[in-house]
Structures are given as C-alpha cells and as structure tokens.
Amino acid sequence: MITESLSTPDTEKSTNLYERMNKLLQALCNGLYEREIPVYLSLLSAVAGESIFLLGPPGVGKSLIARRLKNAFKGGKSFEYLMSKFSTPDEVFGPVSIKKLKEEDRYERLTDAYLPGANIVFLDEIWKAGPAIQNALLTILNEKIFRNGDQEYKVDIHCIISASNELPIQNANLAPIWDRFLIRHEIGDIRKFNNFLNMITDTQDVYQDDIPEDLQISLDELKAWNQSIKQVELGPEVLNIIQMTKIKIDDHNQSNSGVKAIIIHDRRWKKIVRLLRTSAFLNGRSSVDLMDCFLMKHCLWSDPTQRKVINTILEEVIEQHGYTLTVNISNIQKEVISFKKDVDKEIQIPQTRSDNQLMVFHDQYLQLSQVDGRFHGNLILIKDFKKLKLGEESIINFYDENQNLVNRINCSRGDEEHSIQLNMSNSSILYHLKTKIIEKQEMVYKAPHTVVRQYWDQKYKQIEEYITEKKSQMDLHADKLLKGIEHNLFVEDRYAEIVKSNFNRVSKKLDQARLDIEKIQYSYSHQ
C-alpha cells in the first residue's frame, strides 16, 4: 500500500516542524563552512537519542560542532573532554563526594558539572580512554544509565559526540564502544577555495550562542517527540530496502573473502530504524520514505574503505527495488506470463511444413544440380540469380568449385522453380539448382471454447483491474510521494533522482503489463 507522506489532520503542524527544523539547522551552520552534513547528522542523532563519531584531523571543527549543537537545546548543558591515557574517571564522571563518603559511608560522585549531568557530550580522542572509563561509557551510550555508587539512574544525555583522528585499534576492548556509535562521519579540510577564503576572513564568533529561542528545542518537546517518533510508519518499500541492503552486504562479504567484511549486528539495525523514523518525523512526515533510507550510508561502515561499497549497494537497491514491492510488480509480471502460456497452449496448434530451399555454397554462390560438358562452371552468384527474369535474357558469370571464373553465358529464369534457362549455340537448356529440404514449425490458431473464453475474460478483467488500481494509486500519490523529496533535511538532494528513477521505472512496468495483457486478450478474442 502506498501511503501519503503527511497525514491530513497534522499537515499544518508537520509543515511548521519542518520549517522550524530547517531554520534551526541553518542557524547552527551559520559561520561554518562545508560542515553542514556533520551538523545535520549531529542534530538528528541528538533527537533520536543516539551518538555520533567524527573522524578527522585536528583543527577541522569537530569540537566546534559539539559546542554549536548544545545551543540547539534550551538550557542545554555540555561537557567536553580531551581523553588521554592518563585520564581518570573522576575527570569524566565527577569526583567522589568526600562528605558523603565521610558522613554516610557512601561512595558517590558529584556529577552535575560532568558527563552524567550534561545534555550534549563531546569526547575528543575517545580511543585513548582507559578501561574504567570505557566500561562506564558502555552503559551510558547504549542504555543511558550511569551507575553512581550503589545507585543506577537515567542520564539526560541527548547525544554523545566523539571524535578522533584515527579509528579504534582492532581489539576486543574498544569494539563494544565503537559499535555504540550509530552514525559515523569523516570530516576533512575545506575544499572549495571561496569557502576557505570566507572562513579565514570571517570575524563572526562561531562559539557564541546566537540561536533564536523560538527555534531551540526544550526538554518537554524532546520527550513528546520521542513518543511521536515511535508512531512513525515504516511502509513495505522501506522494509524491503532494509532487507535487500542486508542481503547485498552478506553477498558482498561472501564474494570478497580477502576484503575486510562489513559486519552489522542486530542492535545496529534496530537503531537504524529509529534513526529513519526520527528523520521522517523532523521532515514533517508520518512515514519513512526512500530518501530517509540513504541515511544508512552513515551507519553501516566500520572502515572508510567500505563507504564506497555501502553507497553503491544503497543506490542500486533503492533504484531497483524502491517501489517494486509496494505494487507487487513481480507478481503482476508472473500473472501475465502465466496467463499468456495458458492462452497460447489452448489456441496454438504447432504444425511442421517441409520447404525446398536453395543450397548456398560458400555464403554467396548457388550450385547447378548437373553439369553439361559444353561448359566448365557449376557455380553462379546468388545476386546474379536474383536478377534473372522469366523470358528476359541476361549474361551471367559461371565459376568452378574454386570460385574461378570459367564462362559467361546468356541466361534467363527457368519456368520451373529453382531453375535457369541457358541459351548456347542456338539451343536452350534448362538447369536446376541444388536444393535441400527444410522442415519449418508453424502455428495454426483455433478459436477457444466458449467456456474457456469466459474464464479467460474473467482472468483478464481481474489482472487488468489490479494493474489499473495500482497505476491509479501511483498516479494519485505521485505528487505527495515525490514532491519535495529534494528537500530532505538530512539527505543530499542528488539522491532524489534515484528515487524518482525507480518510481518512473515501476510506473512504466505497469504500463507495459497493461499492454501485454491487452495483447493476450486480443489474441484469443479474435480467433
């Protein structure tokens, strides 16, 4: 079933949310250059309640993105820390309360100004953290739970942004933390020269909180949005894309044994669905669409070398399978093929016919069936034979079996099939050309029985009505499905052409299926 992109009662509310998020993203990017994608992904990650990892060298704005993101939330608290191998849990999670330890014999940390008390967290060079910090981070990243002494409580962290100029070392200790970062994005230096000039000459204080209050997100809004995000629908076309992507990745791993495998565990797939729902919600839609699916390219790679493979898989899957499942185009085609086989089997009667055809010698010659001693050539060119006419003489060449020219004789077409008339020395001799018997299969058509015709008419009507229904459904919802897909808040506009290409391909296949079924109906009804 093809769903509408916006539910009617909430259209105005959804549109307002989209416009507000668009303005908020623009405000967050004000003064930043070529950092729109990581900013957009960071806000999306924060609303979804997930975490993001930024890979890039020092000085490309990784910490700046985290500080700007904090300003997107009303009263947002941030915590920023540069990890080293000497970092202690006290520096990240807060010092132990001496008072409670002394007076109440309780081991408890003072967390207000540290990571557990923040809304937006930025951890630089995270892979240098020691085991004690890593273990505490695991439950915070995945479950938003921090164990403080003998108590566990939920932390109000919207997003943890981590950064490094390198990937984690491949060992069992860092793998669990690496897997917790749903979104992964690589940042490099500014590429466009104009942007570079604007950046170095811009005097704006990019660390200033200049986000209008009416655009900022409150904690109450975030909680309400959390419930609404859970209600966002995933249509069959989206679930099919996720399934096909998983299958393609498994196929890639099996066929490229010498290359590092792309491993995605079940928990990551579940978190990806949450991210897609969040994208749809912030874009003002009640259901995930195919454009949202391109966000998976930021979630499926573990090594930068895998990004190209992931991008290719996603583009191919969406272009080939986007709306195909939604309208069951494969089932329609199978029905049409099956119907044609039934009709052909009933109305077609194969018959074999013998045909006497000229034998061709060396692709361009014909051979006389008998040779007269008065001339020494038994081959003529096919083109010469074709120009001969009955009763009209013409000089043609005769050749021997080695294709040597041996004679030129005045000839005409013979009055018998496959023959020529030679006119020599005041006499005419009829010569036949060598032939062979060819058996040909021909179809003879018969009219079907009235009962069979009635059954076929019903089947034709059933298939034709289904095709018409699906085609009308696509035409009806085309504007709502495709309108504005170039303006997804979190996905590059260029991917819209891939979505449109698939939609148009499915529409054309429906038109072709309708034409095929009409040909079948014509074939049996005109016998």
C-alpha positions as CSV (number, residue, x, y, z in Angstrom):
1,M,0.0,0.0,0.0
2,I,1.3,3.4,-0.9
3,T,0.9,5.8,2.0
4,E,0.6,9.6,1.9
5,S,3.6,11.5,3.0
6,L,1.7,13.6,5.5
7,S,-1.5,12.7,7.4
8,T,-4.2,15.2,6.7
9,P,-5.1,16.4,10.2
10,D,-1.4,17.1,11.2
11,T,-0.3,18.7,7.9
12,E,0.0,22.3,9.2
13,K,1.7,21.1,12.4
14,S,4.1,18.9,10.4
15,T,4.9,21.7,8.0
16,N,5.7,24.0,10.8
17,L,8.0,21.5,12.4
18,Y,9.9,21.0,9.1
19,E,10.2,24.8,8.7
20,R,11.4,25.2,12.2
21,M,14.0,22.4,11.9
22,N,15.2,23.9,8.6
23,K,15.7,27.3,10.2
24,L,17.4,25.7,13.3
25,L,19.8,23.8,11.1
26,Q,20.6,27.0,9.1
27,A,21.3,28.9,12.3
28,L,23.5,26.1,13.7
29,C,25.6,26.2,10.4
30,N,25.9,30.0,10.4
31,G,29.6,30.8,10.3
32,L,30.6,27.2,9.5
33,Y,31.8,26.2,6.1
34,E,31.3,22.8,4.5
35,R,30.2,21.4,7.8
36,E,26.5,21.2,7.1
37,I,26.3,17.4,6.9
38,P,28.0,16.7,10.3
39,V,25.9,19.4,11.9
40,Y,22.7,18.0,10.4
41,L,23.6,14.5,11.4
42,S,24.6,15.6,14.9
43,L,21.2,17.2,15.5
44,L,19.4,14.2,14.0
45,S,21.4,11.9,16.3
46,A,20.6,14.1,19.3
47,V,16.8,14.0,18.7
48,A,17.0,10.2,18.0
49,G,18.9,9.8,21.3
50,E,21.9,8.2,19.5
51,S,25.6,9.0,19.4
52,I,27.9,10.1,16.5
53,F,31.6,9.6,15.8
54,L,33.5,12.2,13.8
55,L,36.7,11.1,12.1
56,G,39.2,13.8,11.1
57,P,42.5,15.5,11.7
58,P,42.9,18.2,14.4
59,G,41.5,21.7,13.5
60,V,38.6,20.8,11.2
61,G,35.9,21.8,13.6
62,K,34.9,18.6,15.4
63,S,34.7,20.2,18.9
64,L,33.0,23.3,17.4
65,I,30.2,21.2,16.0
66,A,29.5,19.8,19.5
67,R,29.5,23.3,21.1
68,R,27.1,24.6,18.4
69,L,24.8,21.6,18.9
70,K,24.5,22.4,22.6
71,N,22.9,25.7,21.6
72,A,20.0,23.9,19.8
73,F,18.6,23.0,23.2
74,K,17.0,25.3,25.8
75,G,19.1,25.3,28.9
76,G,21.4,22.7,27.3
77,K,24.4,21.7,29.4
78,S,27.5,20.5,27.6
79,F,30.5,18.5,28.7
80,E,33.7,18.5,26.7
81,Y,36.8,16.5,27.5
82,L,40.1,15.5,25.7
83,M,41.0,12.0,26.6
84,S,44.5,10.7,27.2
85,K,45.9,7.5,28.6
86,F,46.3,9.4,31.9
87,S,42.6,10.4,32.1
88,T,40.8,9.3,35.3
89,P,37.1,8.5,35.9
90,D,37.0,11.5,38.3
91,E,37.8,13.9,35.4
92,V,35.0,12.5,33.3
93,F,32.2,11.3,35.6
94,G,32.9,13.7,38.6
95,P,34.9,13.4,41.8
96,V,33.8,11.3,44.8
97,S,31.9,13.2,47.4
98,I,34.1,13.3,50.4
99,K,31.2,14.5,52.6
100,K,29.0,11.5,51.8
101,L,31.9,9.1,52.0
102,K,32.9,10.5,55.4
103,E,29.4,11.1,56.9
104,E,27.3,8.4,55.3
105,D,30.0,5.9,54.2
106,R,28.6,6.1,50.7
107,Y,30.7,6.1,47.5
108,E,29.0,8.6,45.3
109,R,30.2,11.0,42.6
110,L,29.4,14.7,42.2
111,T,28.2,14.6,38.6
112,D,26.4,17.9,38.0
113,A,29.3,19.6,36.1
114,Y,30.5,16.4,34.5
115,L,29.4,13.9,31.8
116,P,26.4,12.4,33.6
117,G,24.9,15.8,34.2
118,A,25.2,17.1,30.7
119,N,22.9,17.1,27.7
120,I,25.4,17.3,24.9
121,V,28.8,15.5,25.4
122,F,31.9,15.8,23.3
123,L,34.7,13.3,23.9
124,D,37.8,14.0,21.9
125,E,40.4,11.2,21.2
126,I,38.0,8.8,22.8
127,W,40.1,5.7,22.0
128,K,42.7,6.8,24.4
129,A,40.3,6.3,27.4
130,G,41.3,3.7,29.9
131,P,39.3,0.5,30.8
132,A,37.5,2.1,33.8
133,I,36.2,5.0,31.6
134,Q,35.3,2.6,28.8
135,N,33.2,0.3,30.9
136,A,31.2,3.2,32.4
137,L,30.7,4.7,28.9
138,L,29.2,1.5,27.5
139,T,26.0,1.6,29.6
140,I,25.7,5.3,29.1
141,L,26.0,5.0,25.3
142,N,23.6,2.1,24.9
143,E,21.1,2.4,27.8
144,K,21.6,6.0,29.1
145,I,22.2,4.6,32.5
146,F,25.0,5.7,34.9
147,R,25.9,3.7,38.0
148,N,26.8,6.1,40.8
149,G,28.0,4.2,43.8
150,D,25.3,1.7,44.6
151,Q,22.6,3.5,42.6
152,E,21.7,3.4,38.9
153,Y,19.9,6.3,37.3
154,K,19.0,7.6,33.8
155,V,21.1,10.3,32.4
156,D,19.6,13.1,30.3
157,I,22.2,13.0,27.6
158,H,20.7,13.7,24.2
159,C,23.8,12.9,22.2
160,I,27.4,11.9,22.7
161,I,29.7,13.2,20.0
162,S,33.1,11.5,20.0
163,A,36.0,12.4,17.7
164,S,39.4,11.2,16.8
165,N,41.9,11.5,14.0
166,E,42.1,7.7,13.9
167,L,39.9,4.6,14.0
168,P,40.0,2.4,17.1
169,I,42.6,-0.3,17.2
170,Q,41.2,-3.6,16.3
171,N,40.9,-5.3,19.6
172,A,38.2,-6.7,21.8
173,N,38.4,-3.8,24.3
174,L,37.4,-1.0,22.0
175,A,35.0,-2.9,19.7
176,P,31.9,-2.6,22.0
177,I,32.3,1.3,22.3
178,W,32.9,1.6,18.6
179,D,29.7,-0.3,17.9
180,R,27.7,2.0,20.1
181,F,28.3,5.0,17.8
182,L,25.4,4.6,15.3
183,I,26.4,7.5,13.0
184,R,30.0,7.7,11.7
185,H,31.2,10.6,9.5
186,E,34.5,11.7,8.2
187,I,35.5,15.4,8.2
188,G,38.3,16.9,6.1
189,D,39.7,20.3,5.4
190,I,37.5,22.8,3.4
191,R,37.7,22.0,-0.3
192,K,36.1,24.9,-2.1
193,F,38.5,27.9,-2.3
194,N,35.8,30.5,-1.9
195,N,34.6,28.8,1.3
196,F,38.2,28.7,2.5
197,L,38.6,32.5,1.9
198,N,35.3,33.2,3.7
199,M,36.3,31.1,6.6
200,I,39.7,32.8,7.2
201,T,38.3,36.3,6.8
202,D,35.1,35.8,8.7
203,T,35.2,37.7,12.1
204,Q,32.0,36.2,13.5
205,D,32.3,34.5,16.9
206,V,31.1,31.0,16.0
207,Y,31.2,29.9,19.6
208,Q,28.5,32.5,20.6
209,D,25.0,31.2,21.4
210,D,23.1,33.1,18.7
211,I,20.3,30.6,18.2
212,P,16.8,32.2,18.4
213,E,14.9,31.0,21.5
214,D,11.8,30.1,19.4
215,L,13.9,27.6,17.4
216,Q,15.5,25.9,20.4
217,I,14.2,22.5,21.5
218,S,13.0,22.2,25.0
219,L,13.3,19.1,27.2
220,D,9.5,18.7,27.3
221,E,9.4,18.9,23.5
222,L,12.1,16.2,23.2
223,K,10.1,13.9,25.4
224,A,6.9,14.4,23.5
225,W,8.7,13.9,20.2
226,N,10.1,10.6,21.5
227,Q,6.6,9.2,21.6
228,S,5.6,10.6,18.2
229,I,8.7,9.1,16.6
230,K,7.7,5.7,17.8
231,Q,4.4,6.1,15.8
232,V,6.1,6.9,12.5
233,E,5.2,4.2,10.0
234,L,7.6,2.0,8.0
235,G,6.0,1.1,4.7
236,P,6.7,-2.2,2.9
237,E,9.0,-0.4,0.4
238,V,11.2,0.8,3.3
239,L,11.3,-2.6,5.0
240,N,12.2,-4.2,1.6
241,I,15.1,-1.8,1.1
242,I,16.5,-2.6,4.6
243,Q,16.2,-6.3,3.9
244,M,17.7,-6.1,0.4
245,T,20.6,-4.0,1.7
246,K,21.3,-6.6,4.4
247,I,21.2,-9.4,1.7
248,K,23.5,-7.4,-0.6
249,I,26.0,-6.8,2.2
250,D,26.0,-10.5,3.1
251,D,26.6,-11.3,-0.6
252,H,29.5,-8.8,-0.7
253,N,31.1,-10.4,2.3
254,Q,30.8,-13.9,0.8
255,S,32.2,-12.9,-2.6
256,N,35.1,-10.8,-1.2
257,S,36.7,-13.1,1.2
258,G,40.0,-11.3,1.0
259,V,38.5,-7.9,2.0
260,K,37.5,-6.8,5.4
261,A,33.9,-7.9,6.0
262,I,31.1,-5.4,6.6
263,I,29.7,-6.6,9.9
264,I,26.3,-5.1,11.2
265,H,24.8,-6.7,14.2
266,D,21.0,-6.8,15.0
267,R,21.2,-4.0,17.6
268,R,22.6,-1.6,14.9
269,W,19.8,-2.4,12.5
270,K,17.2,-1.7,15.2
271,K,18.9,1.7,16.0
272,I,18.9,2.5,12.3
273,V,15.2,2.1,12.1
274,R,14.8,4.5,15.0
275,L,17.1,7.0,13.1
276,L,15.0,6.7,9.9
277,R,11.8,7.3,11.9
278,T,13.4,10.4,13.5
279,S,14.3,11.8,10.1
280,A,10.8,11.3,8.8
281,F,9.3,13.0,11.9
282,L,11.6,16.0,11.7
283,N,10.9,16.3,8.0
284,G,7.2,16.6,8.9
285,R,6.1,13.2,7.7
286,S,4.1,10.4,9.4
287,S,6.0,7.7,7.5
288,V,9.6,6.9,6.5
289,D,10.3,7.4,2.7
290,L,13.1,6.1,0.4
291,M,15.1,9.3,0.8
292,D,15.4,8.6,4.5
293,C,16.9,5.2,3.7
294,F,20.1,6.9,2.3
295,L,20.9,7.8,5.9
296,M,22.0,4.2,6.3
297,K,25.2,5.1,4.5
298,H,26.4,6.8,7.6
299,C,25.6,3.8,9.8
300,L,26.9,0.7,8.0
301,W,30.6,1.2,7.6
302,S,33.4,0.3,10.0
303,D,36.3,1.4,7.8
304,P,36.4,4.4,5.4
305,T,37.3,2.0,2.6
306,Q,33.8,0.4,2.9
307,R,31.9,3.6,2.3
308,K,32.0,3.4,-1.5
309,V,30.7,-0.2,-1.3
310,I,27.9,0.8,1.0
311,N,26.9,3.8,-1.2
312,T,26.9,1.6,-4.3
313,I,24.7,-1.0,-2.6
314,L,22.2,1.6,-1.3
315,E,21.9,3.4,-4.6
316,E,21.4,0.1,-6.6
317,V,18.9,-1.3,-4.1
318,I,16.8,1.8,-4.0
319,E,16.9,2.3,-7.7
320,Q,16.0,-1.3,-8.5
321,H,13.7,-2.2,-5.6
322,G,12.3,1.1,-4.2
323,Y,8.6,0.9,-5.0
324,T,8.7,-2.6,-6.7
325,L,7.4,-4.4,-3.6
326,T,4.8,-1.8,-2.9
327,V,2.9,-2.6,-6.1
328,N,3.9,-6.2,-6.3
329,I,5.2,-5.7,-9.9
330,S,6.9,-9.1,-9.8
331,N,3.7,-10.8,-9.0
332,I,1.9,-8.9,-11.8
333,Q,4.5,-9.9,-14.3
334,K,4.3,-13.6,-13.2
335,E,0.5,-13.5,-13.6
336,V,0.8,-12.0,-17.1
337,I,3.3,-14.6,-18.2
338,S,1.3,-17.5,-16.7
339,F,-1.9,-16.2,-18.5
340,K,-0.1,-16.0,-21.8
341,K,1.2,-19.6,-21.5
342,D,-2.3,-20.8,-20.8
343,V,-3.8,-19.0,-23.8
344,D,-1.0,-20.0,-26.2
345,K,-1.3,-23.6,-25.2
346,E,-5.0,-23.6,-25.9
347,I,-5.3,-21.6,-29.2
348,Q,-2.0,-22.6,-30.9
349,I,-1.5,-25.8,-32.8
350,P,2.1,-26.5,-33.9
351,Q,2.4,-27.9,-37.4
352,T,5.5,-29.0,-39.4
353,R,5.9,-27.9,-43.0
354,S,8.6,-29.1,-45.5
355,D,10.2,-26.4,-47.6
356,N,12.5,-26.9,-50.6
357,Q,15.2,-24.3,-50.2
358,L,18.3,-23.4,-52.4
359,M,21.6,-24.6,-51.1
360,V,24.2,-21.9,-50.5
361,F,27.8,-22.6,-51.4
362,H,30.4,-20.5,-49.6
363,D,27.9,-17.9,-48.5
364,Q,27.5,-16.3,-51.9
365,Y,27.1,-19.0,-54.6
366,L,24.4,-21.4,-55.8
367,Q,25.3,-24.7,-57.4
368,L,23.9,-26.4,-60.5
369,S,22.4,-29.9,-59.8
370,Q,24.0,-31.3,-63.1
371,V,26.9,-30.1,-65.3
372,D,26.9,-30.2,-69.1
373,G,30.2,-30.9,-70.8
374,R,29.8,-27.8,-73.0
375,F,30.9,-25.5,-70.2
376,H,33.1,-26.0,-67.1
377,G,31.3,-24.0,-64.5
378,N,28.7,-25.2,-62.0
379,L,28.5,-22.1,-59.6
380,I,26.7,-18.8,-60.1
381,L,26.4,-15.9,-57.7
382,I,23.3,-15.5,-55.7
383,K,23.0,-11.9,-56.7
384,D,23.1,-12.9,-60.4
385,F,20.3,-15.5,-60.0
386,K,18.1,-12.9,-58.2
387,K,18.3,-10.5,-61.1
388,L,17.2,-13.1,-63.7
389,K,13.7,-12.8,-65.0
390,L,11.5,-15.3,-67.0
391,G,11.7,-14.6,-70.7
392,E,14.4,-11.9,-70.3
393,E,17.9,-12.8,-71.2
394,S,20.9,-11.6,-69.2
395,I,24.6,-12.5,-69.3
396,I,25.9,-14.0,-66.0
397,N,29.2,-15.5,-64.9
398,F,29.8,-19.2,-64.2
399,Y,32.5,-20.3,-61.8
400,D,34.2,-23.6,-60.9
401,E,34.3,-25.1,-57.4
402,N,37.4,-23.0,-56.6
403,Q,35.4,-19.9,-57.4
404,N,37.4,-19.2,-60.6
405,L,35.5,-17.5,-63.5
406,V,35.3,-20.0,-66.4
407,N,32.4,-18.8,-68.6
408,R,29.9,-16.1,-69.3
409,I,26.5,-17.2,-70.7
410,N,23.3,-15.6,-71.8
411,C,20.6,-16.8,-69.4
412,S,17.1,-16.3,-68.2
413,R,15.0,-17.5,-65.3
414,G,13.6,-21.0,-65.9
415,D,9.9,-21.8,-65.9
416,E,10.3,-24.3,-63.2
417,E,11.1,-23.5,-59.5
418,H,14.8,-23.0,-58.7
419,S,15.9,-23.3,-62.4
420,I,17.7,-21.2,-65.0
421,Q,17.5,-21.3,-68.8
422,L,20.9,-21.3,-70.7
423,N,20.9,-20.1,-74.3
424,M,24.0,-21.6,-76.1
425,S,24.7,-22.2,-79.7
426,N,21.2,-21.8,-80.9
427,S,19.9,-24.2,-78.2
428,S,18.3,-23.7,-74.8
429,I,18.9,-26.0,-71.9
430,L,17.1,-26.0,-68.5
431,Y,19.3,-26.5,-65.5
432,H,18.1,-26.9,-61.9
433,L,19.9,-25.6,-58.9
434,K,20.7,-27.8,-55.9
435,T,18.2,-27.6,-53.1
436,K,17.6,-29.1,-49.6
437,I,14.5,-29.9,-47.7
438,I,13.9,-27.7,-44.7
439,E,11.3,-28.5,-42.1
440,K,9.6,-25.5,-40.6
441,Q,7.4,-25.3,-37.4
442,E,4.3,-23.2,-37.9
443,M,1.5,-22.3,-35.6
444,V,-2.1,-22.7,-36.6
445,Y,-4.6,-20.9,-34.5
446,K,-8.0,-22.1,-33.4
447,A,-10.8,-20.4,-31.6
448,P,-11.2,-21.3,-27.9
449,H,-14.2,-23.0,-26.4
450,T,-16.9,-20.6,-25.2
451,V,-16.5,-21.7,-21.6
452,V,-12.7,-21.3,-21.8
453,R,-13.1,-17.8,-23.3
454,Q,-15.4,-16.8,-20.5
455,Y,-12.9,-18.0,-17.9
456,W,-10.1,-16.0,-19.7
457,D,-12.3,-12.9,-19.8
458,Q,-12.7,-13.1,-16.0
459,K,-9.0,-13.6,-15.5
460,Y,-8.2,-10.7,-17.9
461,K,-10.6,-8.4,-16.1
462,Q,-9.1,-9.4,-12.7
463,I,-5.5,-8.7,-13.8
464,E,-6.4,-5.6,-15.7
465,E,-8.3,-4.1,-12.8
466,Y,-5.4,-4.8,-10.4
467,I,-3.0,-3.1,-12.8
468,T,-5.4,-0.1,-13.2
469,E,-5.8,0.2,-9.4
470,K,-2.0,0.2,-8.8
471,K,-1.3,2.6,-11.6
472,S,-4.1,4.9,-10.4
473,Q,-2.7,4.7,-6.9
474,M,0.8,5.7,-8.1
475,D,-0.5,8.5,-10.2
476,L,-2.7,9.8,-7.4
477,H,0.1,9.8,-4.9
478,A,2.9,10.7,-7.2
479,D,2.9,14.4,-6.2
480,K,2.8,13.5,-2.5
481,L,5.5,10.8,-2.8
482,L,7.9,12.8,-5.0
483,K,7.1,16.4,-4.2
484,G,9.8,18.0,-2.1
485,I,12.0,14.9,-1.8
486,E,14.9,17.1,-2.9
487,H,14.5,19.0,0.3
488,N,15.1,16.3,2.9
489,L,16.7,18.0,5.9
490,F,19.4,15.3,6.4
491,V,19.9,13.7,2.9
492,E,21.7,15.3,-0.1
493,D,19.3,16.5,-2.8
494,R,21.1,14.5,-5.5
495,Y,19.7,11.2,-4.2
496,A,16.2,12.3,-5.2
497,E,16.9,11.4,-8.8
498,I,17.5,7.8,-7.8
499,V,14.1,7.7,-6.0
500,K,12.4,9.3,-9.0
501,S,14.1,6.9,-11.4
502,N,12.7,3.9,-9.5
503,F,9.2,5.4,-9.3
504,N,9.2,6.0,-13.0
505,R,10.5,2.5,-13.8
506,V,7.7,0.9,-11.8
507,S,5.1,3.1,-13.5
508,K,6.5,2.1,-16.9
509,K,6.4,-1.6,-16.0
510,L,2.8,-1.3,-15.0
511,D,2.0,0.3,-18.4
512,Q,3.9,-2.5,-20.1
513,A,2.0,-5.1,-18.1
514,R,-1.3,-3.5,-19.2
515,L,-0.2,-3.6,-22.8
516,D,0.8,-7.2,-22.5
517,I,-2.5,-8.3,-21.0
518,E,-4.4,-6.4,-23.7
519,K,-2.4,-8.3,-26.4
520,I,-3.3,-11.6,-24.8
521,Q,-6.9,-10.7,-24.7
522,Y,-6.8,-9.7,-28.3
523,S,-5.1,-12.9,-29.3
524,Y,-7.9,-15.2,-28.1
525,S,-10.9,-13.0,-28.7
526,H,-10.1,-12.6,-32.5
527,Q,-9.9,-16.2,-33.4
